Amino acid sequence: MTKSVTDMSPWAQSWMRGGDLDDSSNRLIAPYSQSAWIYVAISVLAENVAQVPFRISRGYGEGREILTEGPVVDLFQRPHRMMSRAMFWETLVSWDALRGEIFVAPVDENDRPLPLGRHVQPTGMIPLNPDNFFHLVQDERLVGWRYRAINGLSPLPEQVLLPEEVIHARNFNPYLFWRGLSPLTVAMLAGASDYAAAQYMKGLMLNNGDAGMVVTTDQLPDERQREQILAALRDRKRRAGTADRPLFLWGGAKVTTPTMAGADALFIEHRKLNRQEICSIYKVPESIIGAADQRNSLGGGGAVAQDRLTFIENTISALCHRLEAALEPVVKSFGPDLHGWFDLDSLPIMQQARLQRLTTAQKAFAMGVPFNAINEVYRLGFQPLPWGGRGYVAKGLMEIGETPAPSTLHAQPPKLKSEDAIGRMLALVESFELKVESGETMPGRLRKFLFEQRNRVLEKVQSSEFKVQSFGVFDIETENRLLLERMKPATEEEKVALLGMNRRTAELLGEAVAGGGDVVARVKKVFRNQ
């Protein structure tokens, strides 16, 4: 029984009409290999993650011990005998970008899947194609994964895997809880549009840039004449790269070249919009894929560097944290105190950003913000310091409205000779940062005490009962008691420094009194050195 045309398949009907067949090469079936911008966006993500060093450390945070050898380090340096470290991370990121989820099978030396646990240490890890997995759910619980393999194309045979035998990480999917939502689902429309535009451009170039011709005639040509006209047109446009041949038509036939439509005039702009949409979906700046020529020329490279820094801090950092969390069970199988993390701070661009943060941190430190707080807020990477919890400001600052003591009116204390014991003691005391209740600094209170001590000594020297041979001009026990009561030293170091200063003052006064002459002037000179 002969079929009618309407009973044939759409492909056969198109062939019978002489129309274009639905060729699979004209449709976007494999975006990663057919769309240039999808390939570039995904490969940029994969290559940037692969170049970040993956560290294994015992402990986490400050004081952690980074491991440089051992089975867990060897595993992540060579995840599988058929796969390098860079290839492993690139495969994971690429599957995440293409399917919105990743599957990794921890295996032994014979490539048999292992259930992860404290006493099970895998010797290899194999990234698997998410398309080959089907989730098995029973009573609203995930009980396993059915892995479908193709002979010669899959690294594992077909089997059913338990949930603990597979590492599965996925994106949020509002439509199916067990699987991830692929970014490619959203980027497919822009990718298909760009692919169709590329095919249009390919046909245009193969036709020597000619969008086609229309032949009109006053008479209706028969079938033979039509074939002759078509043969003449094909002979004129033989192939790209060759000059067009002259065309001779007869019977009043005319050749008209179609004008470009409005959408064709904006062809390049449409392709740019498709590229921008794909890059936005994958969160990759256009300057990273080398498509922002105008931004390069206007920004002098600074705008591109800022784009790359933002790309590393936001997109790549988020991907690295997801991979760290996904592979944490593998790291923990070698020890509960082990942690695996991507060392983003080791990248040159992140080190440059740290220098910029350090400049800002210097301004905060000058405002009195403690060093440890600055180190934590700006992520400078320094070890906490014992004194880092205290704030410091420039010397000489005081609160508005405060009246300084008479002895502190000078901006700088008089410079003392290095051999002067009292001067050395004063310099030591001035290094103390203790403040008394009234807000007065310890050096200011000490100078006030020395002024009163000077008056007591001069009163004794100028009294009528004073004799040169007398040694009662400086009662060191009384002066020590008064000094400690006044200063209230907080540490033993401060107490020793203060008492040592009084002892040296007594020695200098004894020499001044024993020297005779103008004793008052000699005593004043002793205290002037202070």
C-alpha positions as CSV (number, residue, x, y, z in Angstrom):
1,M,0.0,0.0,0.0
2,T,1.5,3.3,-1.1
3,K,1.6,6.0,1.5
4,S,0.3,9.5,0.8
5,V,2.5,12.5,1.3
6,T,0.6,13.4,4.5
7,D,1.4,10.0,6.0
8,M,5.1,10.5,5.6
9,S,7.5,11.7,8.4
10,P,8.3,15.4,8.5
11,W,11.8,14.6,7.2
12,A,10.4,12.7,4.2
13,Q,7.8,15.5,3.5
14,S,10.6,18.1,3.5
15,W,12.6,15.9,1.1
16,M,9.6,15.4,-1.2
17,R,9.0,19.2,-1.3
18,G,12.7,19.8,-2.1
19,G,13.2,21.8,1.1
20,D,16.2,21.8,3.4
21,L,16.5,18.8,5.5
22,D,16.7,19.1,9.3
23,D,20.4,18.6,9.6
24,S,21.6,18.0,13.2
25,S,24.7,20.1,12.4
26,N,22.5,23.2,12.2
27,R,21.1,22.7,15.7
28,L,22.8,23.4,19.1
29,I,23.0,19.9,20.5
30,A,26.4,19.9,22.3
31,P,26.8,23.5,23.5
32,Y,30.3,23.0,25.0
33,S,31.7,22.0,21.6
34,Q,29.4,24.1,19.4
35,S,29.1,27.5,21.1
36,A,32.3,29.5,21.3
37,W,31.2,31.7,24.3
38,I,29.9,28.8,26.3
39,Y,33.1,27.0,25.8
40,V,35.2,30.0,26.8
41,A,33.1,30.9,29.9
42,I,33.3,27.3,31.2
43,S,37.0,26.8,30.4
44,V,37.9,30.1,32.1
45,L,36.1,28.9,35.3
46,A,37.8,25.5,35.2
47,E,41.3,26.8,34.5
48,N,41.2,29.5,37.2
49,V,40.1,27.0,39.8
50,A,42.7,24.5,38.7
51,Q,45.5,26.9,39.2
52,V,44.7,27.6,42.8
53,P,46.8,25.4,45.1
54,F,44.9,22.9,47.2
55,R,46.3,22.6,50.7
56,I,45.9,19.9,53.4
57,S,46.4,21.1,57.0
58,R,46.1,19.7,60.4
59,G,43.8,22.1,62.2
60,Y,42.1,25.2,60.8
61,G,42.7,28.9,61.0
62,E,45.7,30.4,62.8
63,G,48.4,28.0,63.9
64,R,47.4,25.3,61.5
65,E,50.1,22.8,60.3
66,I,50.2,22.5,56.5
67,L,51.1,18.9,55.4
68,T,53.6,18.5,52.6
69,E,53.7,14.7,52.4
70,G,51.5,11.7,53.2
71,P,48.8,9.6,51.5
72,V,46.2,12.4,51.6
73,V,48.6,14.8,50.0
74,D,49.6,12.3,47.3
75,L,45.9,11.6,46.6
76,F,45.1,15.2,45.8
77,Q,48.3,15.7,43.9
78,R,47.4,12.7,41.6
79,P,43.7,12.0,42.1
80,H,43.8,9.1,39.6
81,R,46.4,7.3,37.6
82,M,44.7,8.5,34.4
83,M,44.1,12.0,35.6
84,S,46.4,14.9,36.7
85,R,45.6,17.3,39.5
86,A,44.7,20.1,37.1
87,M,42.5,17.8,35.0
88,F,40.6,16.6,38.1
89,W,39.6,20.1,39.1
90,E,38.8,21.2,35.6
91,T,36.6,18.2,35.1
92,L,34.6,18.9,38.3
93,V,34.1,22.6,37.5
94,S,33.1,21.8,33.9
95,W,30.5,19.3,34.9
96,D,29.2,21.8,37.5
97,A,28.8,24.4,34.8
98,L,27.3,22.1,32.3
99,R,25.0,20.0,34.5
100,G,24.8,21.9,37.8
101,E,26.1,19.0,39.8
102,I,29.2,16.8,40.2
103,F,29.7,13.1,41.0
104,V,33.0,11.7,42.3
105,A,33.6,8.0,43.1
106,P,36.3,7.3,45.7
107,V,38.0,4.1,44.5
108,D,40.7,1.7,45.6
109,E,43.7,0.6,43.5
110,N,41.5,-1.6,41.3
111,D,39.0,1.3,40.6
112,R,36.3,-0.3,42.8
113,P,34.1,2.2,44.6
114,L,34.6,2.5,48.4
115,P,32.2,3.7,51.1
116,L,33.9,6.6,52.8
117,G,34.6,6.3,56.5
118,R,37.3,6.8,59.1
119,H,38.9,3.4,58.4
120,V,38.5,3.6,54.6
121,Q,41.1,5.5,52.7
122,P,40.7,5.7,49.0
123,T,43.7,5.6,46.6
124,G,41.9,7.4,43.8
125,M,39.0,9.6,42.8
126,I,37.1,9.4,39.5
127,P,34.8,12.3,38.3
128,L,31.8,10.8,36.6
129,N,29.3,12.0,34.0
130,P,26.1,13.2,35.8
131,D,24.1,12.1,32.7
132,N,24.9,8.5,33.6
133,F,23.3,8.7,37.1
134,F,19.7,8.0,38.0
135,H,18.6,8.6,41.6
136,L,16.8,5.8,43.5
137,V,14.3,7.0,46.0
138,Q,12.3,4.9,48.4
139,D,10.0,6.3,51.1
140,E,11.2,9.8,50.4
141,R,14.8,8.8,51.1
142,L,17.7,8.5,48.7
143,V,18.7,4.8,48.8
144,G,21.2,4.7,45.9
145,W,22.3,5.7,42.5
146,R,22.0,3.7,39.3
147,Y,25.0,4.2,37.2
148,R,24.5,3.5,33.5
149,A,27.7,2.9,31.6
150,I,28.6,2.6,27.9
151,N,31.3,0.0,27.1
152,G,34.5,1.7,26.2
153,L,33.3,5.2,27.1
154,S,32.9,5.0,30.9
155,P,35.6,4.4,33.5
156,L,33.3,2.2,35.7
157,P,31.0,-0.7,34.8
158,E,27.2,-0.4,35.1
159,Q,26.2,-0.8,38.7
160,V,24.1,0.5,41.6
161,L,26.1,2.6,44.1
162,L,25.2,3.4,47.7
163,P,24.9,7.1,48.7
164,E,28.1,6.8,50.8
165,E,30.0,5.4,47.8
166,V,29.4,8.6,45.7
167,I,30.3,12.2,46.5
168,H,27.4,14.3,45.1
169,A,27.3,18.1,45.2
170,R,24.5,20.0,43.4
171,N,23.2,23.5,42.7
172,F,19.8,24.6,44.1
173,N,17.0,23.2,42.0
174,P,13.4,24.2,42.8
175,Y,12.0,21.6,40.4
176,L,13.8,18.4,41.6
177,F,15.2,18.0,45.1
178,W,17.6,15.2,44.3
179,R,19.4,16.8,41.3
180,G,21.0,20.2,40.6
181,L,19.9,22.9,38.2
182,S,22.3,23.5,35.3
183,P,23.3,27.1,34.4
184,L,23.3,25.8,30.9
185,T,19.6,25.5,31.0
186,V,19.3,29.2,31.3
187,A,22.2,29.9,28.9
188,M,20.8,27.6,26.2
189,L,18.6,30.2,24.5
190,A,21.5,32.7,24.2
191,G,23.8,29.9,23.1
192,A,21.4,28.7,20.4
193,S,20.9,32.2,19.1
194,D,24.6,32.8,18.9
195,Y,25.2,29.4,17.2
196,A,22.5,30.2,14.6
197,A,24.1,33.6,14.0
198,A,27.5,31.8,13.6
199,Q,25.9,29.5,11.1
200,Y,24.4,32.4,9.2
201,M,27.8,34.1,9.1
202,K,29.4,30.9,7.9
203,G,26.9,30.6,5.0
204,L,27.4,34.2,4.1
205,M,31.2,33.8,4.0
206,L,31.0,30.6,2.0
207,N,28.9,32.5,-0.5
208,N,31.5,35.2,-0.9
209,G,29.5,37.6,1.3
210,D,26.5,37.5,-0.9
211,A,23.2,37.1,0.9
212,G,21.5,35.6,-2.2
213,M,20.0,36.7,-5.4
214,V,16.4,36.9,-6.8
215,V,15.8,36.3,-10.6
216,T,12.6,37.8,-12.1
217,T,11.3,37.3,-15.6
218,D,8.2,38.4,-17.5
219,Q,7.5,35.0,-18.9
220,L,7.0,31.7,-17.0
221,P,10.1,29.6,-17.7
222,D,9.7,25.9,-18.1
223,E,11.5,23.3,-16.0
224,R,14.5,23.1,-18.3
225,Q,15.0,26.9,-18.3
226,R,14.8,27.0,-14.6
227,E,17.5,24.4,-14.3
228,Q,19.7,26.3,-16.7
229,I,19.2,29.5,-14.7
230,L,20.0,27.8,-11.4
231,A,23.1,26.1,-12.9
232,A,24.3,29.5,-14.1
233,L,23.8,31.0,-10.7
234,R,25.7,28.1,-9.0
235,D,28.5,28.4,-11.5
236,R,28.9,32.1,-10.7
237,K,29.1,31.4,-6.9
238,R,31.3,28.3,-6.9
239,R,33.1,28.6,-3.5
240,A,34.5,31.1,-1.0
241,G,37.8,32.6,-1.9
242,T,37.3,32.7,-5.7
243,A,36.2,35.6,-7.8
244,D,32.6,35.8,-9.0
245,R,32.1,34.8,-12.6
246,P,30.1,36.8,-15.2
247,L,26.5,35.8,-15.4
248,F,24.5,35.8,-18.7
249,L,20.7,35.5,-18.6
250,W,18.2,35.6,-21.4
251,G,14.5,36.0,-22.0
252,G,14.2,39.2,-20.1
253,A,15.4,37.7,-16.8
254,K,16.7,40.2,-14.3
255,V,18.8,39.6,-11.1
256,T,17.9,41.5,-8.0
257,T,20.1,41.5,-4.8
258,P,18.0,41.6,-1.7
259,T,18.6,44.5,0.7
260,M,19.7,43.8,4.3
261,A,16.9,43.8,6.8
262,G,17.0,45.8,10.0
263,A,17.7,42.8,12.1
264,D,20.7,41.9,9.8
265,A,22.0,45.5,10.2
266,L,22.2,44.9,14.0
267,F,23.7,41.5,13.5
268,I,27.0,42.2,15.4
269,E,25.2,44.0,18.2
270,H,22.9,40.9,18.6
271,R,25.9,38.6,18.9
272,K,27.4,40.9,21.6
273,L,24.2,40.8,23.6
274,N,24.2,37.0,23.4
275,R,27.8,37.0,24.6
276,Q,27.0,39.3,27.5
277,E,24.1,37.1,28.5
278,I,26.2,34.0,28.6
279,C,28.9,35.6,30.6
280,S,26.4,37.0,33.1
281,I,24.9,33.6,33.6
282,Y,28.3,32.1,34.4
283,K,29.4,35.2,36.3
284,V,32.5,35.7,34.1
285,P,33.5,39.3,33.2
286,E,33.8,39.9,29.5
287,S,37.3,41.3,30.0
288,I,38.4,37.9,31.4
289,I,37.6,36.2,28.2
290,G,39.3,38.9,26.1
291,A,36.1,40.4,24.7
292,A,36.3,43.9,26.2
293,D,38.6,45.7,23.8
294,Q,37.1,49.1,24.6
295,R,37.4,48.6,28.3
296,N,41.1,47.7,27.8
297,S,41.8,50.9,25.8
298,L,39.9,53.2,28.1
299,G,41.0,51.8,31.5
300,G,44.7,51.4,30.7
301,G,44.6,47.9,32.2
302,G,43.3,49.0,35.7
303,A,39.7,48.2,34.9
304,V,40.6,44.8,33.7
305,A,42.7,44.1,36.8
306,Q,39.8,45.2,39.0
307,D,37.5,42.8,37.0
308,R,39.9,40.0,37.6
309,L,40.1,40.7,41.3
310,T,36.3,40.8,41.6
311,F,36.1,37.5,39.6
312,I,38.5,35.7,41.9
313,E,37.0,37.1,45.1
314,N,33.4,36.3,44.1
315,T,33.0,33.7,41.5
316,I,36.2,31.6,41.9
317,S,36.1,31.9,45.7
318,A,32.5,30.6,45.8
319,L,33.4,27.7,43.5
320,C,36.4,26.8,45.7
321,H,34.4,26.8,48.9
322,R,31.7,24.5,47.3
323,L,34.4,22.0,46.2
324,E,36.0,22.1,49.7
325,A,32.7,21.2,51.3
326,A,32.0,18.5,48.7
327,L,35.4,16.7,49.1
328,E,35.6,17.2,52.9
329,P,34.6,13.5,53.5
330,V,37.6,12.3,51.5
331,V,40.0,14.5,53.5
332,K,38.4,13.4,56.8
333,S,38.8,9.8,55.9
334,F,42.6,10.2,56.5
335,G,42.1,12.0,59.9
336,P,39.3,13.8,61.7
337,D,41.6,16.8,62.3
338,L,42.5,17.3,58.7
339,H,41.1,20.1,56.5
340,G,41.4,20.7,52.7
341,W,41.2,24.2,51.4
342,F,42.1,26.3,48.4
343,D,44.9,28.8,49.1
344,L,43.5,31.8,47.2
345,D,45.8,34.2,49.1
346,S,48.8,32.7,47.3
347,L,47.6,34.0,43.9
348,P,49.6,37.1,42.8
349,I,46.5,39.2,42.3
350,M,45.3,38.5,45.8
351,Q,48.8,39.4,47.2
352,Q,48.5,42.7,45.3
353,A,45.1,43.3,46.8
354,R,46.5,42.5,50.3
355,L,49.1,45.3,49.8
356,Q,46.2,47.7,49.1
357,R,44.4,46.5,52.2
358,L,47.6,47.0,54.2
359,T,47.7,50.7,53.2
360,T,44.2,51.1,54.5
361,A,45.1,49.2,57.7
362,Q,47.9,51.7,58.4
363,K,45.4,54.5,58.5
364,A,43.1,52.5,60.8
365,F,46.1,51.8,63.1
366,A,47.0,55.5,63.3
367,M,43.4,56.1,64.6
368,G,44.1,53.8,67.5
369,V,42.4,50.6,66.3
370,P,44.2,47.5,67.8
371,F,46.4,45.6,65.4
372,N,44.7,42.2,66.0
373,A,41.3,43.7,65.1
374,I,42.8,45.3,61.9
375,N,44.4,41.9,61.0
376,E,41.1,40.1,61.3
377,V,38.9,42.7,59.5
378,Y,41.2,43.3,56.6
379,R,42.5,39.7,56.4
380,L,46.1,40.7,56.4
381,G,47.3,37.1,57.2
382,F,49.6,38.0,60.1
383,Q,49.8,36.0,63.3
384,P,48.1,37.6,66.3
385,L,50.6,39.6,68.4
386,P,50.7,39.7,72.2
387,W,50.3,43.4,72.3
388,G,47.9,43.5,69.3
389,G,44.8,44.0,71.5
390,R,45.9,47.5,72.5
391,G,45.4,50.7,70.5
392,Y,48.1,53.3,69.9
393,V,47.9,56.9,68.7
394,A,50.5,59.5,67.9
395,K,52.3,61.1,70.9
396,G,51.2,64.5,72.1
397,L,47.4,64.1,71.4
398,M,45.0,65.2,74.1
399,E,41.3,65.5,74.6
400,I,39.8,68.9,73.6
401,G,39.4,71.1,76.6
402,E,41.9,69.4,78.8
403,T,44.5,71.6,80.5
404,P,47.9,70.0,80.5
405,A,50.1,70.0,83.6
406,P,52.7,72.8,83.7
407,S,55.5,70.3,83.4
408,T,54.0,68.9,80.2
409,L,53.6,72.1,78.2
410,H,56.8,71.4,76.3
411,A,56.3,69.5,73.1
412,Q,59.4,67.5,73.7
413,P,61.3,66.8,77.0
414,P,64.9,68.1,77.1
415,K,67.4,65.7,75.6
416,L,69.6,64.1,78.1
417,K,73.1,62.7,77.7
418,S,73.3,59.0,77.3
419,E,75.7,58.6,80.3
420,D,73.2,60.4,82.6
421,A,71.7,57.7,84.8
422,I,68.7,59.9,85.7
423,G,68.1,60.6,82.0
424,R,68.1,56.9,81.3
425,M,65.6,56.3,84.1
426,L,63.3,59.0,82.8
427,A,63.4,57.6,79.3
428,L,62.5,54.2,80.7
429,V,59.6,55.6,82.7
430,E,58.4,57.6,79.7
431,S,58.1,54.3,77.8
432,F,55.4,53.1,80.2
433,E,51.9,53.7,79.0
434,L,50.1,53.6,82.3
435,K,47.5,56.4,82.9
436,V,46.3,57.5,86.3
437,E,42.6,58.1,87.1
438,S,42.7,61.8,86.1
439,G,43.9,60.9,82.7
440,E,47.4,62.2,83.4
441,T,50.2,60.2,81.9
442,M,52.8,58.5,84.1
443,P,55.8,60.7,82.8
444,G,53.8,63.8,83.5
445,R,53.1,62.8,87.1
446,L,56.7,61.9,87.6
447,R,58.0,65.3,86.4
448,K,55.5,67.0,88.8
449,F,56.9,64.9,91.7
450,L,60.5,65.8,90.7
451,F,59.5,69.5,90.8
452,E,58.2,69.1,94.4
453,Q,61.3,67.0,95.3
454,R,63.5,69.8,94.1
455,N,61.7,72.3,96.2
456,R,62.1,70.2,99.3
457,V,65.9,69.8,98.7
458,L,66.3,73.5,98.1
459,E,64.4,74.4,101.2
460,K,66.8,72.3,103.3
461,V,69.9,73.7,101.5
462,Q,68.8,77.3,101.9
463,S,67.8,77.0,105.6
464,S,70.0,78.6,108.3
465,E,70.7,75.2,109.9
466,F,72.2,73.7,106.7
467,K,75.9,72.8,106.9
468,V,78.1,71.6,104.0
469,Q,79.1,68.5,105.9
470,S,75.5,67.6,106.6
471,F,74.1,64.5,104.8
472,G,70.5,65.1,105.7
473,V,69.7,67.1,102.6
474,F,68.1,64.0,100.9
475,D,66.2,61.4,103.0
476,I,66.1,58.5,100.5
477,E,63.7,56.4,102.6
478,T,61.2,59.2,102.9
479,E,61.6,60.1,99.2
480,N,61.1,56.5,98.1
481,R,57.9,56.2,100.1
482,L,56.5,59.5,98.7
483,L,57.5,58.4,95.2
484,L,55.8,55.1,95.4
485,E,52.7,56.6,96.9
486,R,52.5,59.2,94.2
487,M,53.3,57.0,91.2
488,K,51.7,53.7,92.2
489,P,53.7,51.5,89.8
490,A,51.8,48.6,88.3
491,T,54.7,46.3,87.6
492,E,58.0,45.4,89.3
493,E,59.9,46.9,86.4
494,E,58.3,50.3,87.0
495,K,59.1,50.1,90.7
496,V,62.7,49.2,90.1
497,A,63.1,52.1,87.6
498,L,61.6,54.6,90.0
499,L,63.7,53.6,93.0
500,G,66.8,53.5,90.9
501,M,66.2,57.1,89.9
502,N,65.9,58.2,93.5
503,R,69.1,56.4,94.4
504,R,71.0,58.1,91.6
505,T,69.5,61.5,92.6
506,A,70.8,61.0,96.2
507,E,74.3,60.2,94.8
508,L,74.4,63.3,92.6
509,L,73.2,65.5,95.4
510,G,75.8,64.1,97.7
511,E,78.5,65.0,95.2
512,A,77.0,68.5,94.7
513,V,77.0,69.2,98.5
514,A,80.5,67.8,99.1
515,G,81.9,69.9,96.2
516,G,81.4,73.1,98.2
517,G,81.0,76.5,96.6
518,D,77.6,77.7,95.5
519,V,75.6,74.6,96.8
520,V,72.3,76.0,95.8
521,A,73.4,76.4,92.1
522,R,74.9,73.0,92.1
523,V,71.6,71.4,93.4
524,K,69.6,73.3,90.8
525,K,71.9,72.0,88.1
526,V,71.3,68.4,89.3
527,F,67.5,68.8,88.9
528,R,67.8,70.7,85.6
529,N,69.4,67.6,84.1
530,Q,66.2,65.8,85.0
